[in-house]
Amino acid sequence: MNVVVLCRKLDGKPLTGFERYAHNLVEGLDKNKTEITLPNQHPFIDVKPSGSLFSPPYYDIILPIWSLMRGKAKGDVYHALTDSQAAIFPIVKGKKIVTMHHVDKTPPIGIKEKIFRSFYAFGTKMSVKYADVIICISEQTKEEVKEAYGVEDDRLVVIPHAVGHNFCIMPEVPKEPVVGYVGALKNRKNLEFFIRTAAEYTNMYPEESLKFSICGEGPERQRLMDLRDSLGMNNVVEFKGRVADEDIVKTYNSFTLFCLPSFQEGFGFPIIEAESCGVPVLTLKGAMMPQEVITAAIECTDEKDMAEKIHQLITDHDMYDAAMKKGIQHASIYTVEKMTEETEKIYKKVLETQTH
């Protein structure tokens, strides 16, 4: 069995949930000695995996088609690691599998995001039409795919994401009085809530010197900075920019608390990454996040409620320790080994249907 893994260049510096998934799965398949082909790892033009409008069509259409034409991408199974990589499914022979991460229900903001969404929508259309199996990263994503595209149950399977082995507690890293966020600066991430929570906390507990740190880049950066400035939170809310991959685990470990205020997540990678580093997580109650992922998270109803719970956690050591231990235990179930094993079962299953 040879599996052609359709993903963008694995540069060892994953910046998004999609890229972390690709790195983790390929690492697991390599370790299990599954025969895989990665057609996009030696591009003739050096293009970053993400961050430009050119990278999606380049990695998801141009390079894989070039590899197919040269006979460098022949396989028994083709696994597209996101919807957009399924764009070439109509011309691929062999069994086809796609991993769908979420059905984005937030409106796109800006021309760049609208163009990307249109391209991604084409890949989703090809996924639904041609995939023999659609891997959903959570039960929530499975229900979203069924509802949005009418995909039948027998083509859907749930295999959760995994947290990389490098995400762990680093006792040598001192905790800073910081509530952190790591991720893209997009509308769906609801970082307005994060900034307003910082303002609420500062007003409620003016004697506390707590920072709110936003780590990441995205189209919402300037608008969010303007909101911070208008609320007078310049000395409280800091924009740290993108964190280098080699520093991400240390960054998580430096946080006292982690907040993911998203409206919607297909999975919520940062939740289990933070938990693996021993950092309690706060989320927004009622948000569209998989229930199995937010099991150990502390849900908050509004900015005031989150501010109060932040204060409780940092002042009540027993409460903090209990939340930390619950998170560590929860995150421990999301292993690369388990995700890889479940994925390999799907490869074998689709090939068995071909021989019967």
C-alpha positions, 0 to 999 in steps of 0.5 A, a space after each residue: 500500500 502506497 499513500 500519496 499524502 496531499 499537503 503543503 510543504 512540511 517546513 518544520 515550522 507549522 503555523 496553523 492547525 492545518 499545518 500541525 495536523 500535517 506535520 503530526 500525521 506524516 511523523 506518525 506514518 513515517 514512524 510506523 513505516 507506512 509507505 507514503 509519497 509527498 509530492 509537494 516537498 521539493 517545489 521548483 519555486 520556494 513558496 511558504 506553505 501559507 500566508 499568501 494567495 499564491 500558496 493555495 493554488 501552487 501547493 494544492 493544484 499546480 505542484 500535485 498535477 505536475 507530479 502526476 504528469 511526471 509519474 511521481 505521485 502514483 499511489 493506491 490511496 490519495 489522502 488530502 489533508 484539507 479540503 483545498 488539497 482535494 481540488 485535484 481529486 477529479 483527475 486522480 485514480 485510486 481511493 480518495 480520502 479527505 480530512 475536513 476540519 470545519 465548516 466555517 460559518 463566519 463571514 469573510 472579511 476583506 478581499 484576500 479572505 474572500 478569494 481564499 474562501 472561494 478557492 477552499 469552497 471548490 476543494 470542499 465541493 470536490 471532497 464531497 463529490 469524489 472522496 470515498 471517506 471523509 475524515 472529520 476531526 470532531 463529532 461537531 465537524 461531522 454533524 456540520 458536514 452532514 448538515 451543510 453538504 448532505 454527506 451520508 454517514 457511511 462516508 464519514 468517520 471521526 478521528 480527532 487531532 493529536 498534540 505533538 510530543 514536544 508539547 509538555 510542561 517545562 519546569 524551568 520556564 517561569 510563569 508570568 502574570 499573563 493570560 495568553 492567546 496563540 493563533 490567527 487574528 481572524 474574525 472567527 477567533 473573537 479576539 474583541 472579546 479577549 480585549 474587552 475582557 482585559 478591560 473588564 479585568 483591569 476595571 474590576 481589579 485595578 491593583 492586579 498587574 496582569 497582562 493579556 498577550 496576543 500571539 499571532 498574525 492575521 487580517 484583524 490585527 489593525 482593527 484589534 489594535 485600534 480597539 485596544 487603544 480606544 479602551 486605553 489598554 495599551 499597557 495591558 494588552 500586548 501584540 507579540 506577533 507570530 511565535 517561532 515554532 521553536 519557541 511555541 512550547 516555551 511560550 505556552 509554558 510561560 502563560 499563567 492562563 490561556 484563553 481561546 474565545 473563538 466563536 467556532 473551532 472545528 477542533 481547537 488545537 491550542 486548547 490541548 496544546 496549552 493543557 499539555 503544557 500545564 496551563 488552564 484554559 478558558 473558553 466562551 460558553 455557547 461557542 461552536 466548539 467540540 464538546 469532547 475538546 472543551 471537557 477540561 476548559 473553564 467556560 465563561 458566559 461574558 467578559 465580566 464572568 471571564 474576568 472573575 474566573 481569571 481572578 479566582 484561578 490566579 488567587 486560589 491555588 487549589 482551584 488553579 492546581 485542580 484545573 491544571 491537573 484536569 487539563 493535563 489528563 484530558 490532553 493526554 488522550 490526544 496522541 499522535 500514535 492513536 491518530 495515526 493508527 486510526 488513520 491507517 485503519 481507514 487506508 486499509 478499509 478503503 483498499 479492502 472495498 476495492 478488492 471485494 
